[in-house]
């Protein structure tokens, strides 16, 4: 049996089965983080805590989530993806049970702020990115974009689902229902779908005939898969890593601000809960479909140019959301912003694998995600504090726009496609 037959299942390259399972998992893990808005006001009212206090819990969770990312990457390298996913699933299940039974601020800090954040980090895209990067070289951009589509699907599906569940059953019951669904998906994925060992040529042997008339992908794949090995401390002395991380900071600030304070902000501006939830969900819904086009594009043109465009349009969208006064204006801004809402994390991961190779990609993405979550921590806190102090959302949402414009400028300075950084270059100071 040749390699092409060995890694196919029903005529489909098995790497795509891994991608789709990981995408569904990302829908739940990242989706919960980005769709916490519907829970915000019900929890403050039920537990008799202020917006600032709950914002502090969420901000703590963002930071813990980010700090656990490098640990997740290290454990994946040492123990494998399957083991880390199972540990994460157990932590998520126990923490959701504790959150649903919380009676005050302390319980929310312990279970939602700490336990759930660590569990979600262990089941996040950082845990599955190394596997996907090994299974894909020629179509790595598309594979990782599909993973980002899971995040967007999380916004599109979970925001209205949570709003409906909370209105119908209550926030505690909705949280428990999510926990049960999470286990039903995570356990089979970890036990039966994840495969650490990819074929020697990854996806290079798939569809060669079909790609004959297209731009050759093999030379690009060769340097991506065979980049000279670097040690972590050597990578930390290179500029591209910090450029990607600063972009991830702006990404985390903006995405977590929208996920935490988007629905409350729109309700404060006079929109109903259904309109507010649908407005945020529309961003994710459009992003699901745009992910396919952006993923294809990212394997053809310079990834850094797409990344910069994503940051610019997203930045404009934050100003548009605050200024929207009518439902049609909200939906128009959401639809336009949704076109580029996906992909910043996927492109950052792909660029990291392009520049440094796949051996350390899980660890590097984990460390870069710390920057993402530092941004998320700051925005989760600032969104609540600034509104209670100055009675305006423009401070936090305006800052998100400015940071995204800066991230676009930084992204344009990233290495062009085909440039790798080796240990010899680092030692030479180049």
C-alpha positions as CSV (number, residue, x, y, z in Angstrom):
1,X,0.0,0.0,0.0
2,X,1.5,3.4,-1.0
3,X,1.5,6.5,1.1
4,X,-1.4,8.0,-0.9
5,X,-3.6,5.1,-0.2
6,X,-2.5,4.6,3.4
7,X,-3.6,8.1,4.5
8,X,-6.9,8.2,2.7
9,X,-10.3,7.3,4.3
10,X,-13.1,6.7,1.8
11,X,-11.1,8.5,-0.9
12,X,-10.5,11.6,1.4
13,X,-7.0,12.6,2.7
14,X,-7.2,11.9,6.4
15,X,-5.7,15.2,7.3
16,X,-9.0,16.9,6.3
17,X,-10.9,14.7,8.8
18,X,-8.5,15.9,11.5
19,X,-9.0,19.5,10.4
20,X,-12.8,19.3,10.5
21,X,-12.8,17.6,13.9
22,X,-10.4,20.3,15.2
23,X,-12.6,23.0,13.6
24,X,-15.7,21.7,15.5
25,X,-13.7,21.6,18.7
26,X,-12.5,25.2,18.1
27,X,-16.1,26.3,17.6
28,X,-16.8,25.3,21.2
29,X,-13.5,26.3,22.9
30,X,-12.8,29.7,21.3
31,X,-16.5,30.2,20.7
32,X,-17.2,30.2,24.5
33,X,-14.4,32.7,25.0
34,X,-15.8,35.0,22.3
35,X,-19.5,34.6,23.1
36,X,-19.5,35.3,26.8
37,X,-21.4,38.5,26.2
38,X,-24.9,37.0,26.6
39,X,-23.9,35.7,30.1
40,X,-22.6,39.1,31.2
41,X,-25.7,40.9,32.5
42,X,-27.6,37.8,33.7
43,X,-24.6,36.8,35.9
44,X,-24.1,40.3,37.4
45,X,-27.8,40.5,38.2
46,X,-28.0,36.9,39.7
47,X,-24.8,37.1,41.8
48,X,-25.3,40.8,42.7
49,X,-21.9,41.9,41.4
50,X,-20.9,44.9,39.4
51,X,-19.8,45.1,35.8
52,X,-16.3,46.0,36.9
53,X,-16.1,42.9,39.2
54,X,-17.3,40.5,36.5
55,X,-15.0,42.2,34.0
56,X,-12.2,41.5,36.5
57,X,-13.1,37.8,36.5
58,X,-13.2,37.6,32.7
59,X,-9.9,39.6,32.5
60,X,-8.3,37.1,34.9
61,X,-9.6,34.3,32.8
62,X,-8.2,35.8,29.6
63,X,-4.7,36.1,31.3
64,X,-4.8,32.6,32.7
65,X,-5.9,31.3,29.3
66,X,-3.0,33.0,27.6
67,X,-0.4,31.9,30.2
68,X,-1.6,28.4,29.9
69,X,-1.1,28.4,26.1
70,X,2.8,27.9,26.2
71,X,2.3,25.1,28.8
72,X,-0.2,23.5,26.5
73,X,2.2,23.7,23.6
74,X,5.0,22.3,25.7
75,X,2.8,19.4,26.9
76,X,1.7,18.6,23.4
77,X,5.4,18.3,22.4
78,X,6.1,16.1,25.3
79,X,2.9,14.0,25.8
80,X,1.1,14.3,22.5
81,X,-2.1,16.1,21.4
82,X,-4.5,13.3,22.6
83,X,-3.3,13.3,26.2
84,X,-3.5,17.1,26.5
85,X,-7.0,17.2,25.0
86,X,-8.2,14.6,27.5
87,X,-6.8,16.5,30.4
88,X,-8.3,19.7,29.1
89,X,-11.7,18.1,28.7
90,X,-11.7,17.0,32.3
91,X,-10.7,20.5,33.5
92,X,-13.5,22.1,31.4
93,X,-16.2,19.7,32.6
94,X,-15.3,20.1,36.3
95,X,-14.9,23.9,36.0
96,X,-18.3,24.4,34.2
97,X,-19.9,22.4,36.9
98,X,-18.3,24.7,39.5
99,X,-19.3,27.8,37.6
100,X,-22.9,26.7,37.3
101,X,-23.0,26.3,41.0
102,X,-21.2,29.5,42.0
103,X,-22.9,31.7,44.5
104,X,-20.6,34.7,44.5
105,X,-17.5,36.4,43.1
106,X,-15.0,34.0,44.7
107,X,-16.6,31.0,43.0
108,X,-16.5,32.7,39.6
109,X,-12.8,33.6,40.0
110,X,-11.9,30.0,41.0
111,X,-14.0,28.1,38.4
112,X,-14.6,30.5,35.5
113,X,-11.5,32.6,35.9
114,X,-8.9,29.9,36.6
115,X,-10.1,26.3,36.0
116,X,-12.1,26.8,32.9
117,X,-9.4,29.0,31.3
118,X,-6.7,26.3,31.8
119,X,-9.0,23.6,30.4
120,X,-9.9,25.7,27.3
121,X,-6.2,26.5,26.7
122,X,-5.5,22.7,26.7
123,X,-8.2,22.2,24.1
124,X,-7.6,25.3,22.1
125,X,-6.1,25.7,18.6
126,X,-2.7,25.7,20.1
127,X,-3.1,22.0,21.0
128,X,-4.1,21.0,17.4
129,X,-2.1,23.4,15.3
130,X,1.1,21.2,15.4
131,X,-0.8,18.2,14.2
132,X,-2.4,20.1,11.4
133,X,0.9,21.7,10.4
134,X,2.5,18.3,10.1
135,X,-0.4,16.9,8.0
136,X,-0.4,19.9,5.6
137,X,2.3,21.7,3.7
138,X,1.0,22.6,0.3
139,X,-2.4,23.6,1.7
140,X,-1.4,24.7,5.2
141,X,-3.0,28.1,4.8
142,X,-6.3,26.6,3.9
143,X,-6.2,24.0,6.7
144,X,-5.4,26.6,9.4
145,X,-8.0,29.0,8.0
146,X,-10.6,26.3,8.4
147,X,-9.5,26.1,12.1
148,X,-10.1,29.9,12.3
149,X,-13.5,29.3,10.7
150,X,-14.4,27.3,13.8
151,X,-13.8,30.4,16.0
152,X,-16.0,32.4,13.7
153,X,-18.7,29.7,13.7
154,X,-18.5,29.8,17.5
155,X,-19.5,33.5,17.4
156,X,-22.2,32.8,14.8
157,X,-23.7,29.8,16.6
158,X,-23.0,30.2,20.3
159,X,-23.9,33.9,20.7
160,X,-27.6,33.5,19.7
161,X,-27.7,30.0,21.1
162,X,-26.5,31.2,24.5
163,X,-29.0,34.2,24.4
164,X,-31.9,31.8,23.6
165,X,-30.8,29.3,26.3
166,X,-30.4,31.9,28.9
167,X,-33.8,33.5,28.1
168,X,-35.4,30.0,28.1
169,X,-33.7,28.1,30.8
170,X,-31.3,30.4,32.7
171,X,-27.6,31.1,32.5
172,X,-26.6,28.2,34.9
173,X,-28.6,25.5,32.9
174,X,-27.2,26.9,29.6
175,X,-23.6,26.6,30.9
176,X,-24.2,23.0,32.0
177,X,-25.7,22.2,28.6
178,X,-22.6,23.5,26.9
179,X,-20.4,21.4,29.2
180,X,-22.3,18.2,28.1
181,X,-22.0,19.1,24.4
182,X,-18.3,19.8,24.9
183,X,-17.6,16.4,26.3
184,X,-19.6,14.7,23.5
185,X,-17.3,16.3,20.9
186,X,-13.9,16.4,22.6
187,X,-13.7,12.8,23.8
188,X,-14.3,11.1,20.4
189,X,-12.0,13.6,18.7
190,X,-9.1,12.9,21.1
191,X,-9.6,9.1,21.2
192,X,-10.4,8.3,17.6
193,X,-9.5,11.1,15.2
194,X,-6.3,12.8,16.3
195,X,-3.2,11.1,14.8
196,X,0.2,12.5,15.6
197,X,2.0,10.7,12.8
198,X,1.6,12.3,9.4
199,X,2.8,10.9,6.0
200,X,6.4,11.7,5.1
201,X,5.3,14.1,2.3
202,X,2.3,15.4,4.2
203,X,-0.3,16.6,1.6
204,X,2.3,16.9,-1.3
205,X,1.2,13.6,-2.7
206,X,-2.5,14.6,-2.8
207,X,-3.9,16.2,-5.9
208,X,-0.6,16.6,-7.8
209,X,-2.2,16.1,-11.1
210,X,-4.9,18.7,-10.4
211,X,-2.3,21.3,-9.5
212,X,-0.2,20.8,-12.6
213,X,-1.7,23.9,-14.3
214,X,-1.5,26.0,-11.3
215,X,1.2,27.9,-9.6
216,X,3.8,25.3,-8.3
217,X,3.5,24.8,-4.5
218,X,6.2,22.2,-3.9
219,X,9.2,24.6,-3.6
220,X,7.3,26.6,-1.0
221,X,6.4,23.4,0.8
222,X,10.0,22.2,0.9
223,X,11.3,25.2,2.8
224,X,8.2,25.2,5.1
225,X,8.6,21.6,6.1
226,X,12.4,21.5,6.3
227,X,13.3,24.8,7.9
228,X,16.5,24.5,9.9
229,X,15.8,23.6,13.6
230,X,15.9,26.5,16.1
231,X,15.8,26.5,19.8
232,X,13.1,28.5,21.6
233,X,15.5,31.0,23.0
234,X,17.0,31.6,19.6
235,X,13.5,32.3,18.2
236,X,12.8,34.8,20.9
237,X,15.8,36.8,19.7
238,X,14.3,37.2,16.2
239,X,12.1,40.1,15.1
240,X,9.4,38.2,13.2
241,X,8.3,36.4,16.4
242,X,7.7,39.7,18.2
243,X,6.0,41.3,15.1
244,X,3.5,38.4,15.0
245,X,3.1,38.6,18.8
246,X,2.3,42.3,18.7
247,X,-0.2,41.7,16.0
248,X,-1.7,39.0,18.2
249,X,-2.0,41.5,21.1
250,X,-4.2,43.8,18.9
251,X,-6.2,40.8,17.7
252,X,-6.8,39.6,21.3
253,X,-7.7,43.0,22.5
254,X,-10.3,43.5,19.7
255,X,-11.8,40.0,19.6
256,X,-12.2,39.6,23.4
257,X,-13.6,43.2,23.7
258,X,-16.3,42.3,21.2
259,X,-17.0,38.9,22.7
260,X,-17.3,40.3,26.3
261,X,-18.7,43.8,25.8
262,X,-20.2,43.7,22.3
263,X,-23.7,42.6,23.3
264,X,-23.9,44.9,26.4
265,X,-22.6,47.8,24.4
266,X,-25.2,47.4,21.7
267,X,-28.0,47.0,24.4
268,X,-26.7,50.2,26.1
269,X,-27.1,51.9,22.7
270,X,-30.8,51.0,22.5
271,X,-30.7,47.7,20.6
272,X,-32.7,44.8,21.9
273,X,-31.1,41.6,23.0
274,X,-32.1,39.7,19.9
275,X,-30.9,42.4,17.6
276,X,-27.6,42.8,19.5
277,X,-27.0,39.0,19.6
278,X,-27.7,38.7,15.9
279,X,-25.5,41.6,15.0
280,X,-22.5,40.0,16.7
281,X,-23.4,36.6,15.4
282,X,-23.6,38.0,11.8
283,X,-19.9,38.8,12.0
284,X,-19.1,35.2,12.7
285,X,-21.6,33.9,10.1
286,X,-20.1,35.9,7.3
287,X,-16.5,35.0,8.5
288,X,-17.2,31.3,8.1
289,X,-17.7,31.7,4.4
290,X,-15.0,34.3,3.9
291,X,-12.5,31.9,5.6
292,X,-12.6,29.6,2.6
293,X,-11.7,32.4,0.1
294,X,-9.1,33.9,2.4
295,X,-7.6,30.4,3.0
296,X,-7.3,29.8,-0.7
297,X,-5.8,33.3,-1.2
298,X,-3.3,32.8,1.6
299,X,-1.7,29.8,-0.3
300,X,-1.2,32.0,-3.4
301,X,-0.3,35.5,-2.4
302,X,1.8,37.0,0.4
303,X,0.3,36.1,3.7
304,X,1.5,39.3,5.4
305,X,-0.5,41.4,2.9
306,X,-3.7,39.6,3.7
307,X,-3.0,39.9,7.5
308,X,-2.5,43.6,7.2
309,X,-5.8,44.0,5.2
310,X,-7.6,42.0,7.9
311,X,-6.4,44.3,10.6
312,X,-7.2,47.5,8.8
313,X,-10.8,46.6,7.9
314,X,-11.4,45.2,11.4
315,X,-10.2,48.4,12.9
316,X,-12.7,50.4,10.8
317,X,-15.4,48.0,11.9
318,X,-14.9,48.8,15.6
319,X,-15.6,52.5,15.0
320,X,-18.6,51.6,12.9
321,X,-20.1,49.3,15.6
322,X,-20.1,52.1,18.2
323,X,-21.6,54.6,15.8
324,X,-24.4,52.3,14.5
325,X,-27.7,53.8,15.4
326,X,-30.2,51.7,13.3
327,X,-30.4,47.9,12.9
328,X,-29.5,48.1,9.2
329,X,-26.4,50.1,10.0
330,X,-25.4,47.5,12.6
331,X,-25.9,44.6,10.2
332,X,-24.1,46.4,7.4
333,X,-21.0,47.0,9.6
334,X,-21.2,43.4,10.9
335,X,-21.4,41.9,7.5
336,X,-18.4,44.0,6.1
337,X,-16.4,43.3,9.2
338,X,-17.2,39.7,9.1
339,X,-15.5,39.3,5.7
340,X,-12.1,39.8,7.4
341,X,-12.9,38.8,10.9
342,X,-11.4,35.4,10.5
343,X,-7.9,34.6,9.7
344,X,-5.5,36.7,11.9
345,X,-4.7,33.8,14.2
346,X,-4.5,31.3,11.2
347,X,-2.3,33.5,9.2
348,X,0.0,34.2,12.2
349,X,0.3,30.5,12.8
350,X,1.0,29.8,9.2
351,X,3.6,32.6,9.0
352,X,5.2,31.2,12.1
353,X,5.4,27.7,10.6
354,X,6.7,29.2,7.3
355,X,9.5,31.2,9.0
356,X,10.5,28.8,11.8
357,X,9.4,25.3,10.6
358,X,6.8,23.0,12.2
359,X,8.9,21.5,15.0
360,X,8.3,24.4,17.5
361,X,5.1,25.8,16.0
362,X,2.9,24.6,18.9
363,X,5.2,26.2,21.5
364,X,5.7,29.4,19.5
365,X,2.0,29.8,18.9
366,X,1.4,29.3,22.6
367,X,3.9,32.0,23.5
368,X,2.5,34.4,20.8
369,X,-1.0,33.6,22.2
370,X,0.2,35.1,25.5
371,X,0.3,38.4,23.7
372,X,-3.2,37.7,22.4
373,X,-4.5,37.1,25.8
374,X,-2.7,40.0,27.4
375,X,-4.6,42.1,24.9
376,X,-7.8,40.3,25.8
377,X,-7.3,40.7,29.5
378,X,-6.8,44.5,29.1
379,X,-9.9,44.9,26.9
380,X,-12.1,42.7,29.1
381,X,-11.2,45.0,32.1
382,X,-11.2,48.3,30.2
383,X,-14.6,47.7,28.6
384,X,-16.3,47.5,32.0
385,X,-14.2,50.1,33.8
386,X,-14.3,52.8,31.1
387,X,-18.1,52.5,30.7
388,X,-18.8,52.7,34.5
389,X,-16.3,55.6,34.9
390,X,-17.0,57.7,31.7
391,X,-20.3,56.3,30.5
392,X,-19.0,55.7,27.0
393,X,-17.9,52.7,25.1
394,X,-15.8,54.7,22.6
395,X,-12.7,54.6,24.9
396,X,-12.4,50.8,24.7
397,X,-13.7,50.3,21.2
398,X,-11.8,53.3,19.8
399,X,-8.6,51.9,21.3
400,X,-9.3,48.6,19.6
401,X,-9.4,50.4,16.2
402,X,-6.2,52.2,16.8
403,X,-4.3,49.1,17.9
404,X,-5.6,47.2,14.8
405,X,-4.3,49.9,12.5
406,X,-0.9,49.7,14.2
407,X,-0.9,45.9,13.8
408,X,-1.5,46.3,10.1
409,X,1.6,48.5,9.8
410,X,3.7,46.0,11.8
411,X,2.4,43.0,9.7
412,X,3.7,44.6,6.5
413,X,7.2,44.5,7.9
414,X,7.1,40.6,8.3
415,X,9.4,38.5,6.1
416,X,8.1,37.8,2.6
417,X,7.0,34.3,1.6
418,X,10.0,31.9,1.2
419,X,12.2,33.5,3.9
420,X,13.2,31.2,6.7
421,X,15.3,31.9,9.8
422,X,18.0,29.4,10.7
423,X,20.2,29.0,13.7
424,X,23.2,30.3,11.7
425,X,21.3,33.5,10.8
426,X,20.4,34.1,14.5
427,X,24.0,33.5,15.7
428,X,25.2,35.9,12.9
429,X,22.8,38.5,14.1
430,X,21.0,38.7,10.8
